[in-house]
Amino acid sequence: MSDHMLPKYIKPFLWSYGVDRLDKAKDKKIIITNILNLGSHRATIWLFKTYPEKEIRNFVVHPAPGEWSKKSLNYWSLIFGVEPEIKKRKIK
């Protein structure tokens, strides 16, 4: 497996994306957000081994509008002891 490829057990949490085209470095926002929202225990362990905690925390503090479930964002906010900066989604 290439260093940029994702493990097979991560793929179910990224089902709405072209998983085979995702890159760990370039697509970390998508990967981190989806695993924190939907991931299994195993996927979450992989996430914390793959990305620095500071980087993961940043995606909780600055959540992508419309990408988080309220329960997941609340949970990870409590885990990291942070307050998310919620921005309204712009409608064109």
TANOR-V486874 format. One record per residue. N is the residue number from 1. PSI is psi as a letter, one per 20 degrees, with the letter a starting at -180 (none if undefined). NEAR is the number of other C-alpha atoms within 10 Angstrom. D_CENTER is the distance of its C-alpha to the mean C-alpha in whole Angstrom. Layout:
n=N psi=PSI near=NEAR d_center=D_CENTER
n=N psi=PSI near=NEAR d_center=D_CENTER
This chain:
n=1 psi=p near=6 d_center=21
n=2 psi=q near=6 d_center=20
n=3 psi=h near=9 d_center=18
n=4 psi=i near=12 d_center=16
n=5 psi=q near=14 d_center=16
n=6 psi=q near=18 d_center=13
n=7 psi=q near=12 d_center=15
n=8 psi=h near=9 d_center=16
n=9 psi=i near=12 d_center=15
n=10 psi=h near=20 d_center=11
n=11 psi=h near=19 d_center=13
n=12 psi=h near=16 d_center=13
n=13 psi=i near=19 d_center=10
n=14 psi=k near=17 d_center=10
n=15 psi=h near=10 d_center=13
n=16 psi=j near=8 d_center=14
n=17 psi=r near=13 d_center=13
n=18 psi=n near=9 d_center=16
n=19 psi=h near=17 d_center=14
n=20 psi=i near=10 d_center=17
n=21 psi=i near=11 d_center=17
n=22 psi=q near=18 d_center=13
n=23 psi=p near=15 d_center=13
n=24 psi=h near=17 d_center=11
n=25 psi=g near=13 d_center=12
n=26 psi=h near=10 d_center=13
n=27 psi=k near=11 d_center=10
n=28 psi=h near=18 d_center=7
n=29 psi=g near=16 d_center=6
n=30 psi=g near=17 d_center=6
n=31 psi=g near=24 d_center=5
n=32 psi=g near=22 d_center=2
n=33 psi=g near=22 d_center=2
n=34 psi=h near=19 d_center=4
n=35 psi=h near=21 d_center=5
n=36 psi=h near=23 d_center=5
n=37 psi=g near=20 d_center=7
n=38 psi=i near=16 d_center=9
n=39 psi=q near=21 d_center=9
n=40 psi=r near=15 d_center=12
n=41 psi=g near=11 d_center=13
n=42 psi=g near=10 d_center=14
n=43 psi=h near=19 d_center=10
n=44 psi=h near=17 d_center=9
n=45 psi=g near=12 d_center=12
n=46 psi=g near=16 d_center=12
n=47 psi=g near=20 d_center=8
n=48 psi=h near=13 d_center=11
n=49 psi=h near=10 d_center=13
n=50 psi=h near=13 d_center=12
n=51 psi=q near=14 d_center=10
n=52 psi=q near=10 d_center=12
n=53 psi=h near=12 d_center=12
n=54 psi=h near=9 d_center=13
n=55 psi=g near=13 d_center=10
n=56 psi=g near=19 d_center=7
n=57 psi=h near=19 d_center=10
n=58 psi=h near=14 d_center=10
n=59 psi=h near=18 d_center=7
n=60 psi=g near=25 d_center=9
n=61 psi=h near=18 d_center=12
n=62 psi=m near=13 d_center=12
n=63 psi=q near=18 d_center=9
n=64 psi=p near=17 d_center=10
n=65 psi=p near=11 d_center=13
n=66 psi=j near=11 d_center=13
n=67 psi=i near=12 d_center=9
n=68 psi=q near=17 d_center=9
n=69 psi=q near=13 d_center=12
n=70 psi=g near=10 d_center=14
n=71 psi=g near=10 d_center=14
n=72 psi=g near=15 d_center=11
n=73 psi=g near=21 d_center=11
n=74 psi=g near=15 d_center=14
n=75 psi=g near=15 d_center=13
n=76 psi=h near=19 d_center=11
n=77 psi=g near=16 d_center=13
n=78 psi=g near=11 d_center=16
n=79 psi=g near=10 d_center=15
n=80 psi=i near=15 d_center=14
n=81 psi=l near=11 d_center=17
n=82 psi=r near=14 d_center=16
n=83 psi=o near=14 d_center=17
n=84 psi=q near=17 d_center=14
n=85 psi=n near=11 d_center=16
n=86 psi=p near=13 d_center=16
n=87 psi=q near=11 d_center=17
n=88 psi=q near=9 d_center=19
n=89 psi=p near=9 d_center=18
n=90 psi=p near=6 d_center=21
n=91 psi=p near=4 d_center=23
n=92 psi=none near=3 d_center=25
